[in-house]
Amino acid sequence: MSEEAERFAALEAELLDCLVEQDLARLGELLDDDFVITTAGWLERPSSRQEWIDGLAGHGPLESYQLHSVEVRMLRDVAVVLALSTQRLVWKGEPFEGEFRYTDVFRRTPDGRWRLHTRHASLRPR
């Protein structure tokens, strides 16, 4: 795995760890101020950083995940990351396991940190 792939695999895992631990404050620190997300269906429209965090507060935690692959395309201070993970959680009172694909766009801040700027999440059909 390349150095870039390792860096962004660690960031992807950190984002998912925040969902497992329900550490929404830490999650917010990993998101760009101008963050926007389209989810795999539970948010009706592209949503802001605060809308996503508020929506997550109404769900139970992610129980566990396995990150399968992370592919990175570097564009100077922007990285496009394609990630695949299996996630287990309780959804609407029922156990659920699904494979999710993320297209994440990270932006490097002036102090050199990477923040998630844009996320598109989709559920892979089984």
ZASE-937148 format. One record per atom (N, C-alpha, C, O, CB): atom name; z, y, x. Coordinates in pm, 1 decimal. Last residue first. Glycine has a CB too. Layout:
% residues N
(r CA,(Z,Y,X))
...
//
This chain:
% residues 126
(r N,(-292.7,-634.2,-2669.3))
(r CA,(-268.2,-770.4,-2619.3))
(r C,(-363.9,-866.5,-2682.2))
(r O,(-359.4,-986.0,-2653.1))
(r CB,(-124.7,-814.7,-2646.5))
(r N,(-375.4,-304.3,-2552.9))
(r CA,(-375.7,-409.0,-2657.6))
(r C,(-355.4,-546.3,-2595.1))
(r O,(-396.2,-570.8,-2481.6))
(r CB,(-508.9,-406.6,-2738.2))
(r N,(-159.4,-83.2,-2392.3))
(r CA,(-269.5,-177.9,-2377.3))
(r C,(-263.8,-281.0,-2486.5))
(r O,(-158.5,-339.7,-2511.1))
(r CB,(-265.8,-245.6,-2240.3))
(r N,(-93.2,239.5,-2487.8))
(r CA,(-45.2,102.5,-2499.2))
(r C,(-165.4,10.5,-2487.5))
(r O,(-262.0,23.5,-2562.7))
(r CB,(31.6,79.2,-2633.8))
(r N,(-91.8,528.3,-2281.0))
(r CA,(-156.2,443.5,-2381.2))
(r C,(-98.2,302.9,-2373.1))
(r O,(-59.7,255.0,-2266.5))
(r CB,(-310.3,440.4,-2361.0))
(r N,(-30.8,863.7,-2198.2))
(r CA,(22.4,727.6,-2207.8))
(r C,(-56.2,652.0,-2313.5))
(r O,(-83.8,704.2,-2421.5))
(r CB,(174.6,728.3,-2241.8))
(r N,(-80.8,1117.2,-1979.8))
(r CA,(-142.7,1051.0,-2094.6))
(r C,(-94.5,906.5,-2092.0))
(r O,(-115.5,835.4,-1993.7))
(r CB,(-301.7,1060.2,-2090.4))
(r N,(74.7,1404.2,-1853.2))
(r CA,(79.5,1258.4,-1870.8))
(r C,(3.5,1219.5,-1996.0))
(r O,(19.8,1278.8,-2102.6))
(r CB,(225.7,1207.8,-1878.8))
(r N,(107.7,1656.0,-1610.2))
(r CA,(37.6,1609.3,-1729.2))
(r C,(46.7,1458.3,-1734.9))
(r O,(28.7,1390.9,-1633.5))
(r CB,(-110.4,1655.7,-1729.6))
(r N,(298.2,1701.9,-1403.3))
(r CA,(241.6,1813.8,-1477.9))
(r C,(181.9,1769.2,-1611.4))
(r O,(201.8,1834.8,-1713.6))
(r CB,(135.2,1883.4,-1394.4))
(r N,(568.8,1612.6,-1216.2))
(r CA,(473.1,1561.0,-1313.7))
(r C,(427.2,1675.8,-1403.2))
(r O,(508.4,1739.1,-1470.7))
(r CB,(535.7,1445.8,-1398.5))
(r N,(589.6,1738.4,-887.3))
(r CA,(638.4,1741.4,-1024.1))
(r C,(527.8,1690.0,-1116.2))
(r O,(409.8,1719.6,-1097.0))
(r CB,(683.3,1885.2,-1064.7))
(r N,(689.4,1716.5,-553.0))
(r CA,(589.0,1678.4,-652.4))
(r C,(654.4,1675.8,-789.6))
(r O,(761.7,1618.0,-806.7))
(r CB,(525.6,1540.1,-618.7))
(r N,(775.7,1977.4,-321.2))
(r CA,(811.6,1867.2,-411.5))
(r C,(697.5,1840.4,-508.8))
(r O,(619.7,1929.7,-542.2))
(r CB,(942.0,1899.5,-489.1))
(r N,(710.4,2203.5,-170.5))
(r CA,(666.0,2072.8,-124.7))
(r C,(702.2,1955.0,-212.6))
(r O,(663.3,1842.2,-182.2))
(r CB,(719.7,2049.1,6.8))
(r N,(759.5,2453.6,-268.6))
(r CA,(859.8,2399.9,-174.8))
(r C,(828.8,2255.5,-132.0))
(r O,(910.3,2192.0,-65.1))
(r CB,(999.0,2405.4,-238.8))
(r N,(547.7,2492.0,-449.5))
(r CA,(547.3,2566.4,-322.5))
(r C,(650.1,2513.5,-220.9))
(r O,(629.9,2527.2,-100.3))
(r CB,(574.6,2713.6,-349.7))
(r N,(472.5,2154.9,-568.7))
(r CA,(529.9,2288.6,-584.8))
(r C,(528.7,2360.9,-449.8))
(r O,(510.6,2296.9,-346.3))
(r CB,(675.1,2280.6,-642.0))
(r N,(198.3,1961.0,-655.4))
(r CA,(294.6,1991.9,-548.9))
(r C,(341.8,2135.7,-566.3))
(r O,(260.5,2227.4,-577.4))
(r CB,(231.5,1970.7,-406.8))
(r N,(167.2,1782.0,-955.3))
(r CA,(134.6,1904.1,-882.5))
(r C,(243.0,1928.0,-778.0))
(r O,(362.4,1917.2,-806.3))
(r CB,(121.7,2026.4,-979.2))
(r N,(23.4,1492.7,-1101.1))
(r CA,(135.3,1556.0,-1032.5))
(r C,(84.2,1678.6,-958.2))
(r O,(-26.9,1679.2,-905.3))
(r CB,(204.9,1456.8,-934.9))
(r N,(-73.4,1334.3,-1380.1))
(r CA,(-118.5,1436.2,-1287.4))
(r C,(6.0,1504.6,-1232.2))
(r O,(83.4,1565.9,-1305.8))
(r CB,(-215.6,1538.8,-1356.6))
(r N,(-122.2,1003.3,-1487.8))
(r CA,(-28.4,1111.1,-1456.7))
(r C,(-90.6,1206.0,-1355.6))
(r O,(-152.5,1163.4,-1258.1))
(r CB,(104.8,1054.4,-1402.8))
(r N,(-189.4,783.4,-1714.9))
(r CA,(-265.1,869.5,-1625.9))
(r C,(-176.9,991.2,-1606.9))
(r O,(-159.1,1071.9,-1698.2))
(r CB,(-409.4,906.8,-1683.7))
(r N,(-56.1,466.1,-1776.9))
(r CA,(-33.5,609.8,-1764.0))
(r C,(-139.7,670.3,-1674.5))
(r O,(-174.9,614.2,-1570.7))
(r CB,(107.2,639.0,-1708.3))
(r N,(-32.4,199.1,-1993.6))
(r CA,(-110.7,263.1,-1889.7))
(r C,(-81.0,411.7,-1894.0))
(r O,(-80.9,474.3,-2000.0))
(r CB,(-262.8,235.1,-1907.2))
(r N,(192.0,-59.8,-2072.8))
(r CA,(154.1,80.4,-2086.1))
(r C,(73.1,123.8,-1965.4))
(r O,(104.8,90.5,-1851.3))
(r CB,(278.2,169.5,-2102.3))
(r N,(259.2,-340.7,-2258.9))
(r CA,(204.0,-291.2,-2133.6))
(r C,(150.5,-150.6,-2157.8))
(r O,(74.0,-126.5,-2251.1))
(r CB,(91.8,-385.9,-2079.1))
(r N,(569.6,-418.1,-2426.5))
(r CA,(430.2,-378.2,-2421.7))
(r C,(389.7,-336.4,-2282.5))
(r O,(473.2,-301.3,-2199.1))
(r CB,(404.0,-266.3,-2518.8))
(r N,(803.9,-541.8,-2648.5))
(r CA,(756.2,-544.4,-2510.2))
(r C,(609.1,-509.8,-2511.9))
(r O,(532.4,-566.0,-2590.1))
(r CB,(780.7,-683.6,-2442.7))
(r N,(1083.3,-494.4,-2856.4))
(r CA,(942.4,-468.3,-2831.4))
(r C,(915.9,-479.2,-2682.2))
(r O,(994.6,-432.3,-2600.0))
(r CB,(901.0,-328.9,-2885.0))
(r N,(1310.6,-570.7,-3118.3))
(r CA,(1272.9,-582.3,-2977.2))
(r C,(1121.5,-564.0,-2961.7))
(r O,(1043.0,-612.0,-3043.4))
(r CB,(1317.2,-719.8,-2919.8))
(r N,(1369.3,-321.3,-3373.4))
(r CA,(1315.6,-452.1,-3334.4))
(r C,(1287.3,-455.7,-3183.7))
(r O,(1244.5,-355.2,-3127.0))
(r CB,(1186.5,-483.8,-3414.2))
(r N,(1437.7,-63.2,-3446.0))
(r CA,(1532.3,-170.8,-3472.8))
(r C,(1487.8,-309.3,-3430.4))
(r O,(1561.7,-405.9,-3449.5))
(r CB,(1561.8,-173.5,-3615.2))
(r N,(1229.0,91.7,-3347.4))
(r CA,(1253.0,85.7,-3492.3))
(r C,(1336.4,-37.1,-3528.8))
(r O,(1310.0,-105.3,-3627.8))
(r CB,(1119.1,83.4,-3569.1))
(r N,(1239.4,-87.6,-3061.2))
(r CA,(1159.4,12.7,-3130.8))
(r C,(1176.7,-8.9,-3280.4))
(r O,(1143.1,-114.8,-3333.3))
(r CB,(1008.4,4.5,-3089.6))
(r N,(1394.8,-147.2,-2763.6))
(r CA,(1409.0,-168.8,-2907.4))
(r C,(1336.4,-53.5,-2975.2))
(r O,(1366.8,63.2,-2950.9))
(r CB,(1561.5,-177.0,-2952.0))
(r N,(1201.5,-263.3,-2480.1))
(r CA,(1290.3,-170.7,-2549.3))
(r C,(1309.8,-217.2,-2693.0))
(r O,(1248.6,-314.4,-2737.4))
(r CB,(1233.9,-26.5,-2545.5))
(r N,(1023.7,-299.2,-2181.9))
(r CA,(1098.1,-367.0,-2287.9))
(r C,(1199.8,-268.9,-2346.0))
(r O,(1273.1,-201.6,-2273.6))
(r CB,(1169.0,-496.0,-2233.9))
(r N,(703.9,-268.5,-2032.4))
(r CA,(830.8,-207.6,-2071.9))
(r C,(891.1,-284.6,-2188.0))
(r O,(821.4,-329.0,-2279.2))
(r CB,(811.3,-59.5,-2110.0))
(r N,(493.8,-288.4,-1756.5))
(r CA,(543.4,-358.5,-1874.7))
(r C,(680.0,-299.5,-1905.2))
(r O,(762.5,-282.3,-1815.4))
(r CB,(550.8,-515.6,-1852.5))
(r N,(252.2,-52.5,-1634.1))
(r CA,(386.3,-111.5,-1636.8))
(r C,(406.8,-189.6,-1765.6))
(r O,(346.0,-161.0,-1868.7))
(r CB,(494.5,-2.5,-1622.7))
(r N,(35.5,118.1,-1423.4))
(r CA,(45.9,15.0,-1526.2))
(r C,(185.3,-44.0,-1518.5))
(r O,(232.0,-81.4,-1410.9))
(r CB,(-63.5,-95.5,-1508.7))
(r N,(-112.8,434.1,-1342.1))
(r CA,(-4.5,336.6,-1331.8))
(r C,(-8.8,240.2,-1449.6))
(r O,(-50.7,275.5,-1559.8))
(r CB,(132.1,407.5,-1325.5))
(r N,(-276.4,658.7,-1155.9))
(r CA,(-301.9,561.3,-1261.7))
(r C,(-200.3,449.4,-1244.7))
(r O,(-201.7,378.3,-1144.2))
(r CB,(-449.8,506.3,-1256.7))
(r N,(-252.1,992.6,-1074.6))
(r CA,(-192.3,860.9,-1056.1))
(r C,(-220.1,775.5,-1179.1))
(r O,(-190.8,815.3,-1291.8))
(r CB,(-39.8,872.1,-1030.2))
(r N,(-367.6,1252.5,-891.1))
(r CA,(-390.9,1181.6,-1016.6))
(r C,(-346.7,1038.2,-993.0))
(r O,(-396.9,970.5,-903.3))
(r CB,(-542.6,1189.6,-1062.8))
(r N,(-223.0,1531.5,-744.1))
(r CA,(-243.4,1387.2,-734.3))
(r C,(-262.9,1331.6,-874.5))
(r O,(-184.6,1360.0,-965.2))
(r CB,(-123.4,1317.5,-662.6))
(r N,(-272.7,1835.5,-576.0))
(r CA,(-272.3,1764.3,-704.0))
(r C,(-296.9,1616.9,-675.2))
(r O,(-380.9,1581.8,-592.3))
(r CB,(-380.8,1821.9,-802.8))
(r N,(-323.2,1968.3,-344.3))
(r CA,(-187.9,1979.6,-400.4))
(r C,(-176.0,1919.1,-538.9))
(r O,(-80.7,1947.5,-611.5))
(r CB,(-146.4,2123.9,-405.8))
(r N,(-581.8,1762.7,-275.8))
(r CA,(-498.2,1864.2,-209.3))
(r C,(-357.5,1864.3,-267.1))
(r O,(-280.3,1771.6,-242.5))
(r CB,(-560.9,2004.4,-223.5))
(r N,(-600.5,1521.7,-449.0))
(r CA,(-685.8,1639.9,-456.9))
(r C,(-605.3,1758.9,-405.4))
(r O,(-565.5,1845.8,-483.1))
(r CB,(-736.8,1664.6,-603.9))
(r N,(-589.4,1168.5,-442.7))
(r CA,(-535.9,1294.9,-393.3))
(r C,(-641.6,1404.4,-399.3))
(r O,(-756.6,1383.9,-360.3))
(r CB,(-484.4,1278.9,-250.0))
(r N,(-523.1,917.5,-652.2))
(r CA,(-636.8,997.8,-608.4))
(r C,(-581.8,1135.4,-571.0))
(r O,(-533.8,1209.5,-656.8))
(r CB,(-748.7,1007.8,-720.7))
(r N,(-371.2,600.5,-662.4))
(r CA,(-357.5,744.4,-641.8))
(r C,(-489.5,803.6,-594.1))
(r O,(-557.7,747.8,-508.2))
(r CB,(-245.4,774.4,-540.3))
(r N,(-229.0,347.6,-861.0))
(r CA,(-345.2,392.6,-783.8))
(r C,(-341.3,544.4,-779.5))
(r O,(-311.9,609.5,-879.8))
(r CB,(-480.4,340.8,-846.1))
(r N,(-6.8,99.2,-906.0))
(r CA,(-14.1,244.8,-894.4))
(r C,(-133.6,276.2,-805.5))
(r O,(-138.2,236.1,-689.2))
(r CB,(119.9,306.4,-835.8))
(r N,(114.9,-171.7,-1104.6))
(r CA,(17.5,-111.8,-1012.9))
(r C,(24.8,39.6,-1020.3))
(r O,(57.0,98.9,-1123.2))
(r CB,(-125.3,-160.0,-1045.2))
(r N,(353.4,-255.1,-1232.5))
(r CA,(257.4,-351.0,-1178.3))
(r C,(163.2,-290.4,-1075.6))
(r O,(135.3,-351.0,-972.1))
(r CB,(177.3,-410.6,-1289.6))
(r N,(686.9,-224.8,-1289.9))
(r CA,(571.6,-145.4,-1250.1))
(r C,(474.8,-239.1,-1177.5))
(r O,(509.0,-295.8,-1073.7))
(r CB,(613.8,-23.2,-1159.1))
(r N,(873.3,-317.9,-1555.8))
(r CA,(816.2,-368.7,-1432.0))
(r C,(691.1,-286.7,-1404.8))
(r O,(600.4,-280.5,-1487.9))
(r CB,(784.2,-523.0,-1440.7))
(r N,(1181.3,-238.4,-1720.3))
(r CA,(1038.9,-220.5,-1695.3))
(r C,(1000.1,-292.8,-1567.5))
(r O,(1084.2,-324.1,-1483.3))
(r CB,(1002.7,-70.8,-1686.1))
(r N,(1422.8,-218.7,-1988.9))
(r CA,(1379.3,-257.6,-1855.0))
(r C,(1229.2,-234.5,-1843.7))
(r O,(1159.8,-213.9,-1943.2))
(r CB,(1415.0,-406.5,-1825.1))
(r N,(1493.8,-51.5,-2205.9))
(r CA,(1584.5,-155.4,-2156.6))
(r C,(1550.8,-197.9,-2014.9))
(r O,(1639.4,-211.6,-1930.6))
(r CB,(1580.7,-276.0,-2248.3))
(r N,(1502.5,282.4,-2274.6))
(r CA,(1414.6,178.6,-2224.8))
(r C,(1506.6,73.1,-2164.8))
(r O,(1589.9,105.8,-2080.3))
(r CB,(1309.3,234.0,-2119.2))
(r N,(1741.2,369.7,-2530.2))
(r CA,(1690.2,368.5,-2393.8))
(r C,(1584.8,260.5,-2372.9))
(r O,(1580.0,160.9,-2445.1))
(r CB,(1803.9,348.6,-2296.2))
(r N,(1639.1,491.4,-2857.1))
(r CA,(1725.9,415.3,-2768.3))
(r C,(1664.9,412.6,-2629.3))
(r O,(1548.7,449.4,-2612.1))
(r CB,(1747.9,271.7,-2821.4))
(r N,(1556.0,830.8,-2944.6))
(r CA,(1522.5,689.2,-2926.3))
(r C,(1630.4,621.4,-2843.7))
(r O,(1703.8,686.7,-2769.6))
(r CB,(1384.4,673.0,-2858.4))
(r N,(1611.4,1097.9,-2941.2))
(r CA,(1625.4,1028.1,-3068.4))
(r C,(1593.7,879.8,-3061.1))
(r O,(1603.5,809.9,-3162.0))
(r CB,(1537.7,1091.5,-3169.5))
(r N,(1546.1,1183.6,-2691.5))
(r CA,(1688.5,1181.5,-2725.8))
(r C,(1712.0,1106.3,-2856.5))
(r O,(1822.0,1056.1,-2879.7))
(r CB,(1743.2,1324.8,-2736.7))
(r N,(1270.7,1198.4,-2696.1))
(r CA,(1334.2,1083.7,-2630.0))
(r C,(1481.1,1071.0,-2667.5))
(r O,(1534.5,960.3,-2674.4))
(r CB,(1320.9,1095.9,-2478.8))
(r N,(1236.5,1447.4,-2820.8))
(r CA,(1193.9,1325.0,-2888.6))
(r C,(1257.6,1200.5,-2828.5))
(r O,(1294.2,1107.9,-2900.8))
(r CB,(1043.2,1312.5,-2883.3))
(r N,(1329.2,1617.2,-2617.2))
(r CA,(1398.7,1614.1,-2746.9))
(r C,(1362.6,1487.3,-2823.8))
(r O,(1449.6,1426.1,-2885.8))
(r CB,(1363.2,1739.3,-2830.9))
(r N,(1130.5,1560.6,-2425.2))
(r CA,(1271.2,1530.0,-2396.0))
(r C,(1351.1,1523.4,-2526.0))
(r O,(1432.6,1432.8,-2543.2))
(r CB,(1332.2,1636.3,-2300.4))
(r N,(903.7,1658.1,-2563.2))
(r CA,(912.5,1517.6,-2522.4))
(r C,(1057.0,1477.4,-2497.9))
(r O,(1101.4,1372.4,-2544.3))
(r CB,(828.9,1492.5,-2396.2))
(r N,(969.4,1929.6,-2597.0))
(r CA,(942.4,1845.9,-2714.5))
(r C,(953.6,1697.3,-2680.1))
(r O,(1006.9,1619.3,-2759.0))
(r CB,(802.6,1876.4,-2771.1))
(r N,(989.4,2012.7,-2328.9))
(r CA,(1108.9,2010.1,-2413.8))
(r C,(1088.0,1925.2,-2538.6))
(r O,(1180.0,1855.8,-2581.7))
(r CB,(1148.0,2151.8,-2454.0))
(r N,(715.5,1976.7,-2241.0))
(r CA,(829.7,1916.1,-2171.4))
(r C,(950.2,1903.5,-2264.6))
(r O,(1006.9,1795.1,-2277.8))
(r CB,(867.5,1999.5,-2047.3))
(r N,(504.1,1945.0,-2533.6))
(r CA,(559.3,2011.3,-2415.4))
(r C,(672.6,1929.6,-2355.1))
(r O,(717.8,1829.3,-2410.4))
(r CB,(608.9,2151.8,-2451.0))
(r N,(242.4,1725.2,-2645.2))
(r CA,(375.1,1786.8,-2657.0))
(r C,(423.0,1841.9,-2523.1))
(r O,(387.5,1792.5,-2416.0))
(r CB,(476.5,1685.0,-2710.6))
(r N,(-28.4,1647.6,-2852.9))
(r CA,(17.4,1676.9,-2717.6))
(r C,(144.5,1762.2,-2724.5))
(r O,(151.9,1858.8,-2800.4))
(r CB,(-93.7,1749.4,-2635.9))
(r N,(108.8,1491.0,-3152.0))
(r CA,(12.4,1577.5,-3083.6))
(r C,(56.6,1592.8,-2938.1))
(r O,(168.4,1554.5,-2903.7))
(r CB,(1.1,1717.6,-3154.4))
(r N,(300.5,1311.5,-3250.3))
(r CA,(177.8,1336.8,-3326.9))
(r C,(70.0,1412.3,-3250.7))
(r O,(-48.3,1398.9,-3281.8))
(r CB,(211.4,1413.0,-3449.7))
(r N,(446.3,1053.4,-3072.0))
(r CA,(440.5,1198.1,-3091.5))
(r C,(302.8,1230.0,-3149.2))
(r O,(201.2,1180.0,-3100.9))
(r CB,(466.6,1276.7,-2956.4))
(r N,(382.9,785.2,-3070.5))
(r CA,(503.5,826.4,-3142.2))
(r C,(520.1,977.4,-3150.3))
(r O,(601.6,1025.1,-3229.2))
(r CB,(624.2,766.8,-3076.6))
(r N,(145.8,713.6,-2926.5))
(r CA,(146.8,718.0,-3071.8))
(r C,(270.9,772.1,-3139.3))
(r O,(264.9,803.2,-3258.3))
(r CB,(124.4,586.6,-3120.6))
(r N,(169.5,720.8,-2655.9))
(r CA,(99.6,605.5,-2713.3))
(r C,(120.7,599.8,-2864.5))
(r O,(114.0,492.1,-2923.9))
(r CB,(148.3,474.5,-2647.6))
(r N,(135.3,1080.1,-2600.1))
(r CA,(202.2,950.3,-2595.7))
(r C,(116.9,842.6,-2658.9))
(r O,(7.3,868.4,-2708.8))
(r CB,(337.0,957.4,-2665.6))
(r N,(58.9,1334.7,-2387.2))
(r CA,(12.6,1266.1,-2507.4))
(r C,(68.5,1125.1,-2496.0))
(r O,(51.0,1058.7,-2393.8))
(r CB,(-147.3,1267.2,-2521.5))
(r N,(234.0,1613.7,-2252.2))
(r CA,(215.5,1469.6,-2264.2))
(r C,(144.2,1435.4,-2394.1))
(r O,(166.2,1498.7,-2497.4))
(r CB,(350.3,1397.3,-2257.0))
(r N,(283.6,1868.3,-2005.6))
(r CA,(235.1,1829.6,-2138.2))
(r C,(209.4,1679.4,-2136.9))
(r O,(168.5,1623.4,-2035.2))
(r CB,(105.1,1909.1,-2177.5))
(r N,(457.2,2118.4,-1812.1))
(r CA,(429.3,1978.4,-1845.1))
(r C,(378.2,1962.6,-1988.6))
(r O,(422.0,2032.3,-2080.1))
(r CB,(555.0,1894.0,-1825.4))
(r N,(525.3,2350.0,-1684.1))
(r CA,(410.2,2355.3,-1773.7))
(r C,(367.3,2215.2,-1818.7))
(r O,(252.6,2196.1,-1859.2))
(r CB,(293.5,2426.2,-1704.9))
(r N,(724.8,2278.7,-1508.9))
(r CA,(758.8,2369.3,-1619.8))
(r C,(649.0,2372.3,-1725.3))
(r O,(676.8,2394.9,-1843.0))
(r CB,(783.7,2510.8,-1567.2))
(r N,(708.1,1928.9,-1436.3))
(r CA,(664.5,2064.8,-1412.0))
(r C,(702.3,2152.1,-1532.0))
(r O,(710.5,2102.6,-1644.4))
(r CB,(511.8,2069.8,-1385.4))
(r N,(982.2,1704.0,-1407.6))
(r CA,(866.3,1753.8,-1481.8))
(r C,(835.6,1898.0,-1444.5))
(r O,(926.2,1978.8,-1423.8))
(r CB,(890.3,1742.6,-1632.7))
(r N,(1215.0,1639.5,-1292.3))
(r CA,(1095.0,1577.0,-1234.9))
(r C,(966.5,1627.5,-1299.3))
(r O,(856.4,1598.3,-1252.5))
(r CB,(1102.9,1426.2,-1249.6))
(r N,(1407.2,1756.7,-1447.5))
(r CA,(1388.5,1808.4,-1311.9))
(r C,(1262.1,1753.4,-1246.2))
(r O,(1208.3,1815.0,-1154.2))
(r CB,(1509.5,1774.8,-1226.2))
(r N,(1401.1,1595.9,-1675.7))
(r CA,(1351.4,1733.2,-1682.9))
(r C,(1325.7,1794.6,-1547.5))
(r O,(1234.0,1875.3,-1531.9))
(r CB,(1448.0,1818.3,-1757.5))
(r N,(1531.6,1370.7,-1571.7))
(r CA,(1391.2,1362.6,-1611.2))
(r C,(1330.5,1502.5,-1614.6))
(r O,(1221.3,1524.7,-1562.3))
(r CB,(1376.6,1293.6,-1749.2))
(r N,(1791.2,1473.1,-1549.4))
(r CA,(1716.3,1439.3,-1427.8))
(r C,(1566.8,1429.4,-1458.1))
(r O,(1484.4,1474.9,-1378.8))
(r CB,(1767.6,1306.3,-1367.6))
(r N,(1840.5,1496.4,-1825.1))
(r CA,(1850.1,1614.0,-1738.9))
(r C,(1771.8,1589.2,-1610.0))
(r O,(1694.8,1674.9,-1566.5))
(r CB,(1998.7,1647.6,-1707.4))
(r N,(1821.3,1238.9,-1918.8))
(r CA,(1718.5,1333.5,-1959.6))
(r C,(1723.7,1462.3,-1878.7))
(r O,(1622.3,1530.7,-1865.0))
(r CB,(1732.4,1364.8,-2106.5))
(r N,(1888.7,951.4,-1856.6))
(r CA,(1921.7,1070.5,-1779.1))
(r C,(1812.8,1174.5,-1803.5))
(r O,(1724.5,1195.2,-1720.3))
(r CB,(1935.6,1037.4,-1626.3))
(r N,(1878.7,694.1,-1954.7))
(r CA,(1888.3,805.4,-2049.0))
(r C,(1934.3,933.2,-1979.4))
(r O,(2009.2,1012.8,-2036.1))
(r CB,(1984.2,770.3,-2163.0))
(r N,(1819.1,489.3,-1788.4))
(r CA,(1954.8,545.3,-1777.6))
(r C,(1981.6,655.8,-1878.8))
(r O,(2093.7,705.9,-1888.2))
(r CB,(1977.4,599.0,-1638.0))
(r N,(1552.0,449.7,-1858.4))
(r CA,(1647.3,339.5,-1869.2))
(r C,(1789.7,394.2,-1875.1))
(r O,(1870.6,350.5,-1956.9))
(r CB,(1631.8,241.6,-1750.2))
(r N,(1446.9,700.0,-1797.2))
(r CA,(1440.8,652.5,-1935.3))
(r C,(1536.6,536.4,-1958.1))
(r O,(1596.0,525.4,-2065.3))
(r CB,(1298.4,610.4,-1970.8))
(r N,(1488.6,711.5,-1522.9))
(r CA,(1551.1,813.3,-1607.5))
(r C,(1552.1,769.4,-1753.3))
(r O,(1647.4,798.0,-1825.8))
(r CB,(1478.0,947.5,-1593.4))
(r N,(1320.1,503.8,-1443.9))
(r CA,(1465.4,486.7,-1430.3))
(r C,(1540.1,589.1,-1516.2))
(r O,(1643.1,557.1,-1575.4))
(r CB,(1508.1,500.2,-1282.1))
(r N,(1072.6,629.4,-1481.2))
(r CA,(1112.2,520.2,-1571.1))
(r C,(1262.2,492.7,-1563.4))
(r O,(1324.8,461.6,-1664.8))
(r CB,(1034.3,392.7,-1537.1))
(r N,(1086.8,815.5,-1268.5))
(r CA,(1068.3,861.4,-1406.2))
(r C,(1113.4,754.4,-1505.2))
(r O,(1183.9,784.3,-1601.6))
(r CB,(921.1,898.5,-1431.4))
(r N,(1110.0,637.0,-1052.6))
(r CA,(1218.6,731.2,-1080.7))
(r C,(1208.6,785.7,-1223.0))
(r O,(1310.2,800.7,-1290.9))
(r CB,(1216.6,846.9,-979.7))
(r N,(862.2,509.5,-1063.0))
(r CA,(984.2,431.7,-1087.7))
(r C,(1100.9,524.0,-1120.7))
(r O,(1182.2,492.4,-1207.5))
(r CB,(1018.7,344.1,-965.4))
(r N,(699.2,728.9,-994.0))
(r CA,(681.3,662.2,-1124.0))
(r C,(806.2,581.7,-1159.9))
(r O,(851.3,585.1,-1274.4))
(r CB,(556.5,569.5,-1121.5))
(r N,(798.1,774.6,-733.6))
(r CA,(813.6,877.0,-837.8))
(r C,(797.2,817.3,-976.9))
(r O,(872.7,851.0,-1068.0))
(r CB,(712.1,990.0,-817.4))
(r N,(719.8,535.1,-609.3))
(r CA,(861.9,570.6,-614.8))
(r C,(886.8,677.0,-721.8))
(r O,(986.7,670.0,-793.3))
(r CB,(910.5,621.0,-477.1))
(r N,(446.1,562.6,-635.5))
(r CA,(511.6,448.3,-700.5))
(r C,(660.8,476.4,-712.7))
(r O,(721.7,445.1,-815.0))
(r CB,(486.9,316.3,-620.8))
(r N,(408.9,782.5,-470.9))
(r CA,(395.3,801.0,-614.7))
(r C,(446.5,681.2,-693.6))
(r O,(486.8,697.2,-808.8))
(r CB,(251.0,827.1,-649.8))
(r N,(462.4,670.4,-216.4))
(r CA,(531.5,792.6,-262.2))
(r C,(526.0,803.2,-414.0))
(r O,(627.5,830.0,-478.3))
(r CB,(468.4,918.8,-197.9))
(r N,(279.1,455.4,-208.6))
(r CA,(423.6,431.0,-203.5))
(r C,(502.2,550.2,-256.0))
(r O,(598.0,533.3,-331.5))
(r CB,(467.0,399.1,-60.6))
(r N,(36.9,597.1,-214.2))
(r CA,(69.1,504.7,-323.3))
(r C,(218.4,474.1,-325.3))
(r O,(278.3,467.4,-432.6))
(r CB,(-11.7,374.3,-309.4))
(r N,(58.3,735.4,30.1))
(r CA,(52.1,809.2,-96.4))
(r C,(89.9,719.3,-213.9))
(r O,(165.4,759.8,-302.2))
(r CB,(-88.7,867.7,-117.8))
(r N,(55.2,520.1,210.9))
(r CA,(171.8,609.0,205.6))
(r C,(174.9,687.3,74.0))
(r O,(280.9,703.6,13.6))
(r CB,(170.7,706.5,325.4))
(r N,(-82.3,221.6,55.5))
(r CA,(-90.0,343.9,134.5))
(r C,(38.3,426.3,119.4))
(r O,(118.1,404.7,28.1))
(r CB,(-212.4,427.2,92.4))
(r N,(0.0,-117.7,85.4))
(r CA,(0.0,0.0,0.0))
(r C,(0.0,123.7,89.8))
(r O,(73.6,129.6,188.3))
(r CB,(123.2,-0.1,-97.1))
//
